Amino acid sequence: MHGYKACLETERTALLEIKSFFISSVSDNKILPSWVGEDDGMPSDCCDDWEGVKCNATTRRVMQLSLNYTKRLNYYDGTSASLLNMSLFHPFKELQRLDLPGNGFTGFCENRAYDSFGSLKQLKTLNLGFNYFNDSILPYLNTLTSLTTLNLRYNSIEGSRTKQGLANLRYLQVLDLSGNRNITSGSLTRLGLSLTNLKELDLGSCGITTLQAHVGLADLPNLKALDLHSCGITTIQGICNLKNLLELDLSSNNFEGHLPQCLNNLTHLKVLDISYNQLSGNFPSVLTNLTSLEYLDLSFIDFQGTFLINSLANHSKLEVLVLSSGNDMLQVKTENWLPTYPLKVLQLSHCHLNVNSSFLLHQHHLKFLDLSHNQLVGNFPTWLLQNNTGLEVLILWNNSFSGILPRLPNAKYDKLRHLDISTNNFSGKLPENLGIVFQKLIYLDVSKNNFEGNIPYSISEMKELITLDLSRNNFSGELPRSIFSSCLSLETLDLSNNNFYGQLFPNFMNLTHLSSLRLNNNHFSGKMTDGLLSSTLLDVLDVSNNKLSSDIPHWIGNFSGLRVLLMSKNYLQGSIPVQLGNLESLEFIDISENGLSGSMVSLSNLSSVKHIYLHNNAINGLIPIALLRSSTLLTLDLRDNKFFGRIPHQINELSNLHFLLLRGNYLQGRIPNQLCQLRKLGELHGGLDQPVGVEFVTKYRYEFFIGLNLDDMAGLDLSSNEFSGEIPREIGHLQRIRALNLSNNLLSGAIPESFSNLKMIESLDLSRNKLSGRIPPQLTELNFLSNFNVSYNNLSGPIPDKEQFATFDDSSYKGNSALCGSMIKRKCSSALAPPATPTGGGEDEGDSVIDMVALRWSFGASYASVILGLFAALWINSYWRRLWFYFIDRCIDTCYYWLFKYVFHR
């Protein structure tokens, strides 16, 4: 039978009402597009053709209804939260499974809610996860007595506002309450979990911190699986009575010290995960008694000392063993350990293994092997592949393997999908048959070794390869055609830090899935051709530190999804193409240290850009106002260019700018007070996986801060320009700034006492200006100051010698003839004795600082007054006027006589 008549009319109508309910709550007609009726002109069978609907083959009644994330278009904006009308599901008499996760529901409509739930007599599985339900729904759920599986994960359940909880659900076997952070140890008892048939309980990521014997888990005699990961639990005594437990997840909690001996009671335990805890001391002996274990995860725990792995010799059922040290202080001894039980997964990373891997000679069933971060030596263990033909993942990175990779056996290891031998001491060429033997690899990393020569042509056989990392070796030759035209699945390709040469982006490139391409630190040269245009999904492009010339190609503007563009340290010329303004997803651009010229207007409209590096070019013009009005820009580095004019004063008060670097330009005028609105100049935080670098003077040397160091760095560099006027005292409001460089300008006036508010500053350089007055003694409150330079100014008075200032030598003060103090071995007179360091905040208005600007103005006024007075006297009195001219004649005659007699000898 064809058409909607194949399903019951009442249920088809009810389904369309459900669709209307969802559409009305989010105003989106595209929800459930396959649910169509007669009014839509294309009626169809709701049992066979409608998504998320499954019916009984005989009765044609709906048995399963899956409405997962149906309101996903609006779920994350917080506008789609609504009440769930359970009466909509009343017609479905045979409904056994109902999935409603991720729809933003906050509760149930009170009208007939009890009746609606009561009518769902056959409902066995209910999934309400990832909504906003609270304790108010528990009484309704308690009426669904036929339930065997209930999923309430990531809601707002507390358990503190209910009397019965879920006590009536006596047939419940699976209960998921994970992600409800407000469920605590106290409220756990009120949830009514004395459910004798319960077999699986997930309380992961809840707010439970202790599990004593009396806490709500004691009456679960049939519980087989218990998940308590990421709860912050410190004690677990209450678990020891669950003697029938088969699976226990205690990972990512706050256990300290040792595991309790009462875990010996769990004799049937098959799965135990206690990874990511703060356990310490020797390896727990209690684990050696749990001989039923099949899965044991002990990764990232602070065990110490020596662990003899043969203490697990009696674990004959063990298939998965994961062990790694969280503090790098555990040494695993494998001597005399020849496990005969069939391990499938073995991870022994950070275990200080310092022998070869022969202890695995008798393993033939491994699928996953991770021996990273050890000191394993010897050649590449090809016998591991021969013994374990089903191996899927092999990770050997960060060891001391060495030698040349031998020609691999002719057999194909089609099971191997992931191979990582990076950060070792392998040398020589890659085997010619590498791509033939490992045809099914999706991940290959041989970076940070000493491989050399060309890339073998056989890599073109790896049709499913997604990630290829050959970086930091000595490979050479031109870009291998075998990779760029045949490995069509490649998404990540890293050839950086090698000796490749030739032209970039040849026309035979056909990497349509490529998202990340790193070719930096090689010897590529010439013009970039357009072979990369087929990679429309490109996200990261790094060609920095090569020998590329000509212009930046205009076609780069076609990559609308490009997020990171790095082209620094090349020989690029010309102007910045306007097409770069089309990169609406661009967050990071570095085209510094080239020969670029012209303006940067094309970059001023990049709405998503966070970091702009243009330093060491010949770019000119005015600084675009739009950049300083951006709320997304974090770093603006325009150092050592030819920008002129003034710093725009139209600065966004909501700016997130953390670094403003303008050194070495031709900027003029006063430093605008609006610059001090950049309050985020000290709150730099990451968020971009691309390492960020900024150079600053700190601790008497240039430091180049890269990556995570920038989480604690921020600064303002306006040095080597032509700024004039006084330093705005408002700069003192940038309280979290780490570095401030105003050197090599024409700034005048006093050093603002408000600089004492820069509590986090490490470097302060005001050298080579025209500053006058005293060094404010309040600056001694800057406890982190490690670099201070005020040399070559007109400062006067005593030099502070307390706190950090006691560590600065005379190089910080030279070129100021009126300064005095022990630091420069120049005594101060009693009148200029160093004042006591202020203990309170604020500025001392009565301080007797010599104001050199006022002194010069008063001297000039006095000089002009004397001249004007002399002319006035001569104008009024004719007798004095005759005497004045007579005096001038005598002076002229005397000079004339002296010149002819002593100079011209006449």
Beta strands, then each sheet from edge to edge (+ up, - down):
strand 1: 53-55
strand 2: 62-66
strand 3: 82-84
strand 4: 97-99
strand 5: 105-108
strand 6: 125-127
strand 7: 149-151
strand 8: 174-176
strand 9: 200-202
strand 10: 225-227
strand 11: 247-249
strand 12: 256-257
strand 13: 271-273
strand 14: 278-281
strand 15: 295-303
strand 16: 305-308
strand 17: 320-325
strand 18: 330-333
strand 19: 345-349
strand 20: 368-370
strand 21: 377-378
strand 22: 393-395
strand 23: 400-404
strand 24: 418-420
strand 25: 425-428
strand 26: 443-445
strand 27: 450-453
strand 28: 467-469
strand 29: 474-477
strand 30: 492-494
strand 31: 499-502
strand 32: 516-518
strand 33: 523-526
strand 34: 540-542
strand 35: 547-548
strand 36: 564-566
strand 37: 573-575
strand 38: 588-590
strand 39: 595-598
strand 40: 611-613
strand 41: 618-621
strand 42: 635-637
strand 43: 642-645
strand 44: 659-661
strand 45: 666-669
strand 46: 693-698
strand 47: 701-706
strand 48: 715-717
strand 49: 722-726
strand 50: 739-741
strand 51: 746-749
strand 52: 763-765
strand 53: 770-773
strand 54: 787-789
strand 55: 794-798
strand 56: 818-820
sheet 1: 1+ 2- 4- 6- 7- 8- 9- 10- 11- 13- 15- 14- 12-
sheet 2: 1+ 2- 4- 6- 7- 8- 9- 10- 11- 13- 15- 17- 19- 20- 22- 24- 26- 28- 30- 32- 34- 36- 38- 40- 42- 44- 48- 50- 52- 54-
sheet 3: 3+ 5+
sheet 4: 16+ 18+
sheet 5: 21+ 23+ 25+ 27+ 29+ 31+ 33+ 35+
sheet 6: 37+ 39+ 41+ 43+ 45+ 49+ 51+ 53+ 55+ 56+
sheet 7: 46+ 47-
end
